[in-house]
Structure formats: structure tokens, C-alpha cells
């Protein structure tokens, strides 16, 4: 069994679940992030001496040597939704892969995203695609995981729309026809753990991770409204209007959508038919409605005492 696993971004939304899965498998986990204090809440999940923290920044390669020293496996979860995509995604992934290789790690897992494509018109999609190539260049046996939209109690996707639906009597939907395949964060974490358990079986492979349900953006919003007992009219925002909105206001803090996000919405975010997915990793996909109602109660009128529909 692999003894030490370094998780870059282990204190984030996906990271907390990945760390928990690795701890349950008996690994010693090193959480590497810019602000280690953010991950201290994970100590309660670990046995004595099973978890450690180290300050590291994927955009600063000189900080990575000590983070990966002695690690048999390295996981890179670091990503941003806005900002300098190239520095964080492409160069950051290249730095992690190079450091892992020099440290003699046996396993590297790069968590990417469906839509990663070096030729994408979106800066996000382009940088994710370039990151995959950079990882392959330095660490050819790395395993790449490409999840669709990830949902979970702490997510910024389902929760964001649930909050809007709670506040607005009429809900404008941008990219209403775009299809997604929401995947549960716990399943993504189990996928990472499965690769770490048997690196040789997954060496050099790419897996696209999606849940059991394909839903359009409008269907997702309607499902959230029903689950939170909110009866709302859903109004599709025409592409020309949403494009103008994204261009003129997308740069503002708190803007509903950036221009780059609008570009990503022009293409479905679902697992390709021939791609290996969760099943190939021995994981049964968790439906949205199996877990999300447990935390969506906070958005109901009268909370958990309110009607579900």
C-alpha cells in the first residue's frame, strides 16, 4: 500500500473529500496548499500522525520540492474559475508533474475537467487541455480524471442556483439547453482513491466522470426549485442577450457569468460515449436526488420543516 500521498488543493471543496477517502484507505496524507490553516478541520478525520500540512503554491515551483518529498503518489486538484488560467492550470500542472517526477513518485493524478481542449475558444477549457499535455510530457504514466460539473454540500453550483431560486420570483436561465452530467464529489474522491490503490492498472489512462443523469441547465434549475419547494417560472435568456451581458459585465466582481463561462456553455458538458468512466474504476455513480435534498433543506421556506414540493 502507498504510504504517503501529497494532495495539492487538499483543503478545497473536492480536496476535503479526496483527503477523507485516502485517510480511510490508510494512507498518510500531506495536504499542500497556499494557506495550510484552511485544512486544519481535516485533522478530525485522521488518526494520530496520519495527516500533515505544508505550504506550497503550484505557480511557484521552488515551493513544491518539500511538498512531494517521499510521496509515492501526488494528486493535483488545484483549479480556478476566473483569473490567470494559464499560470494556475497549465504552468501549475507542469510544475507539479515535474516535481513529482523528480521526487520519484510512482503515481500522479491530474484532476482536469470535461471540455479540456487545447483548441477550446474558452481560456478555461484551453488551459485545462494544455495542462493535460504538460502533465503527459513530464509524467507519461499520470492518470487524468475529467469530471463534469461536481456537486456536493459545499459546492458553488447547486447551492448558487438554489440561493437565486430562493430570492427571485422569476429565474433567468443562461444556456438553458446546455447538457451536463453532474457527478457527486464523493464519487470523484473515490475515483482518485481507486487510482492511488492500483496505479499500474490506471497508468497513462484518462477517465471522464459523470453521474447517472444527463440534464440541461434548465432542467437542473427546475429540479432545484422542486426540491426546495419553490414554484418558479424559468425564463430562457437568448444567446445574444447573455453574450452581451457576459461581455459587458462579466469582468465585474459577483457578475452572474463571465465571458469565458459563456463560451463554455456553448458546448455540452457530458461524458463521451466511448470514454472510460466511473464504472471502469469500480464506482457506482450517485444520482443528484439521492444526496442533494439532504442539504437543500436550508433553501426551503421554513427550512427542514417546510414542504419539499
C-alpha positions in Angstrom: 0.0 0.0 0.0 1.2 3.5 -0.8 2.3 5.2 2.4 2.5 8.9 1.7 0.2 10.8 -0.7 0.6 14.6 -1.3 -2.7 16.4 -2.2 -2.3 19.8 -3.8 -5.5 21.7 -3.1 -6.5 19.2 -0.4 -8.2 22.0 1.6 -10.7 22.8 -1.1 -14.2 21.6 -1.9 -13.1 18.5 -3.8 -9.9 18.2 -1.7 -11.6 17.5 1.6 -13.4 14.5 0.1 -10.3 13.2 -1.6 -8.3 13.5 1.7 -11.0 11.7 3.6 -11.1 8.9 1.1 -7.3 8.5 1.2 -7.3 8.5 5.0 -9.9 5.8 5.1 -7.7 3.7 2.8 -4.9 4.0 5.5 -2.6 6.4 3.7 -0.5 9.1 5.3 -1.8 12.3 3.7 0.2 15.5 3.2 -2.2 18.5 2.4 -0.3 21.1 0.3 -1.9 24.5 -0.1 -1.0 28.2 0.0 -2.7 28.5 3.4 -2.4 25.3 5.4 -4.6 26.6 8.2 -7.6 26.3 5.9 -7.3 22.5 6.0 -6.9 22.0 9.7 -10.5 20.9 10.0 -9.5 17.7 8.4 -7.4 16.6 11.4 -10.6 15.2 13.0 -10.8 12.7 10.1 -7.2 11.3 10.7 -5.5 9.0 13.2 -2.6 10.4 15.1 0.3 11.3 12.7 -1.8 10.3 9.6 -2.1 13.9 8.3 0.3 16.7 7.8 0.2 20.1 6.3 2.7 22.1 4.2 2.7 25.5 2.5 3.0 25.2 -1.3 2.0 27.2 -4.3 1.8 25.4 -7.7 2.7 28.6 -9.5 6.0 28.7 -7.5 8.0 25.6 -8.4 10.5 26.3 -5.7 7.8 25.6 -3.0 7.0 22.1 -4.3 10.1 20.1 -3.6 9.4 19.6 0.1 5.7 19.1 -0.5 6.4 16.0 -2.7 9.5 14.7 -1.0 9.0 11.0 -0.1 5.5 10.9 -1.6 4.6 7.7 -3.5 1.6 9.4 -5.0 0.8 13.0 -5.9 -2.7 14.5 -6.6 -3.2 17.8 -8.3 -6.7 19.3 -7.6 -5.8 23.0 -8.0 -8.0 25.0 -10.3 -9.7 28.4 -10.7 -12.9 29.6 -12.4 -11.5 33.0 -13.1 -8.2 34.7 -13.1 -4.9 33.6 -14.6 -5.9 30.2 -16.1 -2.5 29.7 -17.8 -0.4 30.2 -14.6 -2.6 28.1 -12.4 -3.8 25.4 -14.7 -1.1 24.9 -17.4 2.1 26.0 -15.7 0.9 24.9 -12.2 0.2 21.4 -13.5 3.6 21.3 -15.3 5.3 22.3 -12.1 3.5 19.6 -10.1 4.3 16.9 -12.7 7.9 17.9 -12.9 8.3 17.9 -9.1 6.5 14.5 -8.7 8.8 13.0 -11.4 12.0 14.4 -9.7 10.8 13.1 -6.3 10.3 9.6 -7.7 6.6 9.4 -7.2 5.0 6.2 -8.6 1.6 7.8 -9.2 0.3 11.2 -10.4 -3.4 12.0 -10.6 -4.3 15.2 -12.5 -7.9 16.2 -11.9 -8.9 18.1 -15.1 -12.4 18.7 -16.5 -14.7 17.6 -19.3 -14.2 20.2 -22.0 -10.5 20.3 -21.6 -9.1 21.0 -25.0 -6.0 22.9 -26.1 -8.0 24.2 -29.0 -11.0 25.5 -27.0 -12.2 29.0 -27.5 -12.6 29.3 -23.7 -9.5 30.2 -21.8 -10.6 27.8 -19.0 -11.0 24.8 -21.4 -7.8 25.7 -23.3 -5.7 25.9 -20.2 -7.1 22.6 -18.9 -6.3 20.9 -22.1 -2.8 22.4 -22.1 -2.4 21.3 -18.5 -3.1 17.7 -19.5 -0.5 17.8 -22.2 2.1 19.4 -19.9 1.4 16.6 -17.4 1.8 13.9 -20.0 5.1 15.5 -21.2 6.7 15.3 -17.7 4.9 12.2 -16.3 3.6 10.0 -19.1 2.1 7.4 -16.7 -0.1 10.0 -15.0 -3.8 9.3 -14.7 -6.1 12.1 -15.8 -9.7 12.4 -14.4 -12.1 14.7 -16.2 -15.3 15.3 -14.1 -18.4 17.0 -15.4 -19.9 19.6 -13.0 -19.3 18.4 -9.5 -22.0 18.7 -6.9 -21.9 18.3 -3.1 -22.8 20.0 0.1 -20.2 22.7 -0.2 -20.4 23.2 -4.0 -20.7 26.6 -5.7 -23.0 25.2 -8.4 -26.2 23.7 -7.0 -26.0 26.0 -4.0 -25.6 29.1 -6.1 -28.7 28.3 -8.1 -30.7 27.3 -5.1 -30.0 30.6 -3.5 -31.1 32.5 -6.6 -34.2 30.5 -6.8 -35.0 31.3 -3.2 -34.6 35.0 -3.9 -36.1 35.5 -7.3 -39.8 35.0 -8.3 -38.7 34.6 -11.9 -35.5 32.8 -12.7 -33.5 33.8 -15.8 -31.6 30.8 -17.2 -28.5 31.3 -19.3 -27.5 28.3 -21.5 -30.8 26.6 -20.7 -30.3 23.9 -23.4 -26.7 23.0 -22.5 -26.4 19.5 -21.2 -24.5 18.5 -18.0 -23.8 15.2 -16.3 -23.5 16.3 -12.6 -21.2 14.0 -10.7 -21.1 13.6 -6.9 -18.0 14.9 -5.2 -17.8 11.7 -3.1 -17.6 9.7 -6.4 -14.8 11.8 -7.7 -12.9 11.3 -4.4 -13.4 7.5 -4.7 -12.1 7.7 -8.2 -8.9 9.3 -7.1 -8.5 6.8 -4.3 -9.1 3.9 -6.7 -6.2 5.1 -8.9 -3.9 5.5 -5.9 -4.7 2.0 -4.8 -3.6 0.5 -8.1 -1.5 3.0 -10.1 -0.3 0.3 -12.6 -3.9 -0.5 -13.7 -4.6 3.1 -14.5 -1.2 4.2 -15.8 -1.5 6.7 -18.6 -5.3 6.5 -18.8 -7.9 9.2 -18.9 -11.3 8.8 -17.3 -14.3 11.1 -17.9 -16.5 11.2 -14.7 -20.2 11.9 -14.9 -23.3 11.0 -12.8 -26.1 8.7 -14.0 -28.3 11.6 -15.2 -27.8 13.9 -18.1 -29.7 17.2 -17.5 -29.9 20.5 -19.3 -29.2 23.7 -17.3 -32.9 24.5 -17.3 -33.8 21.0 -16.0 -31.2 21.4 -13.2 -32.8 24.7 -12.2 -36.3 23.2 -12.3 -35.2 20.2 -10.2 -33.7 22.5 -7.6 -36.8 24.6 -7.4 -39.0 21.5 -6.9 -36.6 20.0 -4.3 -36.7 23.2 -2.3 -40.5 23.7 -2.6 -40.2 26.8 -4.7 -42.6 27.2 -7.7 -40.7 29.4 -10.1 -41.1 30.4 -13.7 -37.9 29.7 -15.7 -37.1 32.1 -18.5 -34.5 31.3 -21.1 -32.1 34.2 -21.7 -31.5 34.3 -25.5 -27.9 33.7 -26.5 -27.4 37.2 -28.0 -28.5 38.8 -24.7 -26.5 36.5 -22.5 -23.4 37.0 -24.7 -23.8 40.8 -24.4 -24.3 40.5 -20.6 -21.2 38.4 -20.2 -19.1 40.7 -22.4 -20.2 44.0 -20.7 -20.5 42.9 -17.1 -18.5 39.6 -16.8 -15.4 41.3 -15.5 -17.3 42.8 -12.5 -17.0 41.1 -9.1 -20.1 39.0 -8.5 -21.2 39.1 -12.1 -23.7 36.4 -13.0 -21.5 35.0 -15.7 -18.1 35.8 -17.3 -17.5 35.8 -21.0 -15.3 32.8 -20.6 -18.0 30.9 -18.8 -20.5 31.9 -21.5 -18.1 30.3 -24.1 -18.0 27.1 -22.0 -21.8 27.0 -22.1 -21.8 26.8 -25.9 -20.8 23.1 -25.7 -22.4 20.2 -23.7 -20.5 19.0 -20.6 -21.2 15.3 -20.7 -19.1 12.1 -20.9 -18.2 11.0 -24.4 -19.9 7.7 -25.3 -16.7 5.7 -25.8 -14.8 7.2 -22.7 -13.9 5.2 -19.6 -15.8 6.5 -16.6 -16.7 5.7 -13.0 -17.8 2.2 -13.8 -14.3 1.4 -15.2 -13.0 2.4 -11.7 -15.5 0.2 -9.9 -17.7 3.0 -8.8 -21.5 3.2 -9.0 -22.5 6.8 -9.9 -24.6 8.6 -7.3 -27.8 10.4 -8.5 -28.3 14.0 -7.7 -31.6 13.3 -6.0 -30.0 10.7 -3.7 -27.9 13.1 -1.7 -28.7 16.8 -2.6 -32.1 17.0 -0.8 -30.2 16.4 2.5 -28.5 19.8 2.3 -31.0 21.7 0.1 -33.5 21.9 3.0 -31.8 25.1 4.1 -33.3 26.8 1.0 -36.9 25.8 1.7 -39.3 28.2 3.3 -39.2 27.2 7.0 -36.1 25.1 6.4 -36.4 21.4 7.1 -39.9 21.9 8.4 -41.0 23.2 5.0 -42.6 21.2 2.3 -40.3 19.6 -0.3 -42.5 20.4 -3.2 
